[in-house]
Amino acid sequence: MTDGKKPEWSDPSRPDVFSSLIKKGTEQPSQNQIIHKGMRFQKKRNQEPPIEEIYEGVLKGDRKYIARAITLVESNGEHHFQEAQRLLQKLLPQSGKSVRIGITGVPGAGKSTFIESFGLYLCSLGLRVAVLAIDPSSSISGGSILGDKTRMEMLSRNPSAFIRPSASGGKLGGVHRKTREAMLICEAAGFDVILVETVGVGQSEVIIRGMVDFFMLLVLTGAGDELQGMKKGIMELADAIIVHKADGDNKLPAEKTKHEYNKILHFLHPATKGWASRAYTCSSLDNTGIDKIWEVICDFKHLGENSGTFEDRRKKQSREWIYSMITDQLQFSFFHHPEIKAMLPKVENEVIAGNRTVAAAVDALFKIFLNK
């Protein structure tokens, strides 16, 4: 190689330590595409499979199509909404056969750890398990971490399990507004047990009671949960209270906490008619007490089916679902109304400036909305 082709930083006194190879470029044939100033390039979107294909994939239990179906029902797009309803209508006859279990608890109670241990146990019994994990959404960015598959690494690799994290979207109680539809999809896919893990924010967790069959509350020892549970009233909704992390030096305190909760539950109205809610201890680390919890749930299901309570609860949940959807649809229609969108900033400024009361502002907006 000639010195003229060597870079200026090469050492002329040591030509042996420098080597380079220059290849002549090849010119590609022109695509005859004219690029105009200001032209925007958009990434080509993958074509969505037809509803019939998703429907068949869900019935076969294909994870890819189950995930696509849930993504479809979670979309806020109007076109997606219509497509999702068509899909759900087709899947409806195959749904309703699973046991729906809601799991909540204070942050740090080990909900994800418990679900993984519990889910693996159910899979070992030959059952198929779906986990719908609700992650909190940031009030600032609106984003979520969605790290449940990372926390449930062993369960996520189990072929009999399916884990779907979803953002709460700021929904009260940390339950995504499309969780009910996601449960129907998982039921149609043949999952025997559906576990719904909530954010665990406390009092507003009562929303999950309206969509599951069995509701359990995870608590810890020495965290003041006894008083907080009474204060929040969430204990009145629990079909079972699980004192988690009952292992090692914490085993005896956990037993004591269990007895304290049982004393409290004795004076509370049962969450389910004909069922006495009790407290239990378990350890996901030692896998102790997990089988007992499943035994309790099976007894609950058997008792509820024989007494008719199970069916009555499902009917009540469907009725509550109607009103929940009406509220969501009204809210969506209101804030997407063109005149409301144009008028809202002006009304906000008037309220902030003290020129109009909040009630008067809302009344004016609703008159615009209802007149159209």
N, C-alpha and C positions, 0 to 999 in steps of 0.2 A: 504494500500500500504506500502510495506517495505521501510525502510529508504534508502536501497541501490538503489532503483529505483527513488528516488527523486533527482531533480537536485541540484547541489552544492550551488545554490543561495537561496534555501529554508531556512526559519527560523526554526531551530529545536525547539525553545522555543514556537512556535505557529503553531503546526501541523494542527489546525483547519481551518486556512486561506488558506491552500494549498490543491488543489485536482487535480487529473489527471486521465486520462483513457488511458490505453495502449491496442491497438488492434493488434492482430497478422495479418501481411500482408498475402495476398493470391497470389500465383504464377500463372501467366497467361500462357496458353499453348504457346509453341514456334511456330513462324511462319516459321521456317526453312529457314530464310533468312540470307545469309552470307554477312557480311559487309566487304568490302575490304578497304585497306588503300588508302586514297585519293578519296574515292567515294563521289560524290556530290549529295545532295538531292535537288530536284526541286519541287516547288509548282505545284500541278496539276492544269492545266488551265481549266477553264470552257469551255465546247464545245460551239462554236458559232452556233447560229441557221442558217439553210439554207436560201439562198436568197429568196426562195419562201415564207418562213414563215415571214421574215422581210417585204417583199412586201405586204403581206396580212395584217400584223399588222399596217403598215403605212397607208394603205387605210382605215382601220377602225379607224384611229386616236389614236391608242394606244401609249401613251407617251413612254412606255418602248421601243417599236420597233422604234419609231421616233428617240429616243436618240441613239439606236444601229446603225441605218442607218447613222446618222450624224457622229458618231464615226468611222464608216467604211470608209466614204468618206474623213475624216480628216487624216486617217492613211497614212503613207509614205511607208508602206510595198508593194512590187510589187504584191504579191498575193491579198492583200486587194484592191489594185488599180483596178485590173481586176474584182474582185467581185463587187466593187462599181460601175464600169461602167455598168455592167450587170443590177444592181439594178436600176440605173438612167435611163437606156434605157427603162426599163419596166414602170417606174414611169412617164416618159416624157409626154405621152398622157394625164395624169391627172393633169399636172402642167400648170402654166401660167394664172390662174384665179384670183390670189390675187393682192392686191394693195401693192406694195413694197415702203416702206418709209425709207429713210435714215435720221438719226439724228446725228448731230455733234455739236461741240461747245467747247469753251475753258474749261479747267479743272476748276471745281467749279461752272459751269453754272447750275448744277442740272439736267443733262441729265437723270440719272436713276430715280430721283424723278419725273421728267416730264413724263417719259415713263410709270411709274407705274400709275400715275394719268390718263394719256391719255388712257392707256391700259384698266384700270378699266371702264372708260367711254365707250369705244368701246364694252366691254363685256356686259355692261348694255343695250346696243342697240341690243344685241343678236348676235354680231359678235364674231368670234373666232380669237384670236390674238396670233401670234408667235413672240417672241423677240429673236433676234440673237445678243448677246452682245459680242463685241470684247474687250478683256482685254489686256493691254500692257504686253509684255514679257520682262523679265529682260535681259539686254545685257550681264550680268555676268553669272547668273545661267541658264538663258533660261526659268525660271519658271514664272507662273502667279498666281495671287491671286484668280481670278475667283469668285468674291464675289457678283455678280449681283443678284443672288437669295436671298442673305441676304438683299441687299439694296431694293429689290422689294418683300418684304415678303408677302404683301397682294395679289399682282398680281400672285405670284408663287402658292398661294393656290387656286386661282380661277380655276374651272374646264374647263373654256373656254379659258384658256391661257396656253402657253408653253414657258418657258424661257430656252435658251441654251447659256451659256457662253463659249467662245472659246478663246484660246490664239492667239494673233496676229502673234506670231512666228517671230517677227522682220520685218514683211511685211510692206513696205512703205504705210503710210496712216492708219496703224492700222487695216486694213481689212484683215482678214484671207483669204488665197488663196483658201480656199474651201467654202467660204461664198455663192457663187453662187449655188453650189451643195446643200448646206443646205437649201437654199431658195426653190429649186425645190422640195425637200423632204417635206418641210412644206406645200407647195402649194398642192402637191399630197395628203397630209393628211387632206386637207379640210379647212385650215386656210384662213380666208378672208383677213386679214391684216398682213403683215410681217414688223416688225420694226427692223431696223439694227442700233444698237448703236455702234458708233466708239470710238476709244481711245480719239480723240479730240486733235490732236497734231498740227493742223494748216494747213499749206500750202499743205501738201501731202494728205490731206483728199479728194482731187479731185478724187481719185481712186473710191470712193464710188459712185460718179456721174454716173459711167459707169455700175452700176448694179441695180439702183433703179429707180422708176418712179417719185417719189416726194422727193425732197431733202430740208430739213430744217436746219437752223443754229440757235442754241440757244446762246444768248448773255446776258450780264449783264449790269446794269447801272453803270456809273462812273468807268469803268475799262479800258477806252481807246479803247474799241472794235471798235468804228467807224473808227479810224485811222488805227488800225491793220487790220480790215476787208478790207479796201481799199488797204492796203499794201500787204496783202497776196493774194488778188484776189479771195478769197473764196466766197465773196458776189456775184460775177458774176455767180456762179454756183448754188446759192440758189433759190429755188422756193418760199420760205417764210423765213422771219427772225422773230424769236420769242424772244421778250424781256421777259425773265423769271423772276420769283420772284417779280411780280408786286403786292405786297400786303403791308399792313401797311403803314409805313412812306415812303416806296419805291414806292408807287403807282404813285404819281405825277412825280417823276424823271423818272419812266419807261415810262410814257406817253410822256414825253419830248424826251426821247431817241428814242422812236418809230417814232416820227415826224422827228427827225434828220436822221434816217435810211431811211425813205421814201424819203427825199430830195436827199440822195445819190443814192438810187435805181432809181430815176427818170432819172439820167444821165448815167446809166449803160445799156449795152445791155442785153435784157432779157435772162434768163437761158434756157427758153423753148419758142420755136416759138409760137407766138400768145398769150402768157401769161405774164401778168404784175406782177412781183414779188413785194410783199408788206411786211411791218413789222406789227407785231401784239403783243399785250401784253397778258400775262396769268400768273396765279398763281396756282401752284400745291398744295399749302397750303390751299387756299380758294376754289380751283376748279373753278376758274373764267377764262373765255376765252378758256377753253378746247373745248367746243362745237363749238365755232367759228372756231377753227383750223380744226376740222373735216369737217365742212361745206365748208371751203376753199379747202380742199383736194378733196371732192366730186365734187365741181365745176371744179377743175383742171382735174379730171378724165373724167368728162362728156364732157368738152371742147376738151380734147385730143382725145377721142374716136370719136367724131363727125368730127374733122378736120383731123384725121389720124396721128396726131403727136404721140399719144400714141403707135400705132403699129410701126411707124418708129423708135421710140426710142428703143423698144424691139429688133427690127432687128439689129440696130446698136450695141446694147449691146451684142448680140449673136456673131457678127463679132469681137468685141473687146475681147470677151471671148476666141475665137479661138487663137488670137495672144498672149493673156496672158498665155494660157495653153502651147503654143509652147515654150514661154520663160521659163516657169517653167520646162518643160520636158527637154529642152536643158541644163539648169542649173543642173538639177538632173543627167542627163547622163554624163555631163562633170566631175563633182566632184566625181562620182562613177566609173569612168573609171579606171581600175587597174593601167595602166601605168601612168596616170595623178596623181593618189594618191601616187605613188612611186616617181614621178619626182618633184612634187610640193614643198616639203620641201627643196630640193636642190636648186631649182630656187629661192625660197624665200630668202634663205641665200645669194645667189649671188647678189640679188637686194639690200638686207640690207647692204652687205659689199661694195656696190658700184661698183661691177665688171660687172654688166649688168643693162641696163635700163629696166624700167617697160614694155615699149612697146615691146622690144625685148624678154623679158621673156614670156609675154602673147602670142606673135607670135610663139615662140618655143613650148609652151604647146598646142596651137591650131593645129600646124602641126602634133603633136603626136596624138591628138584627131581625126582629120579629116582623117589621113592616115589609121586609123582603122575603 
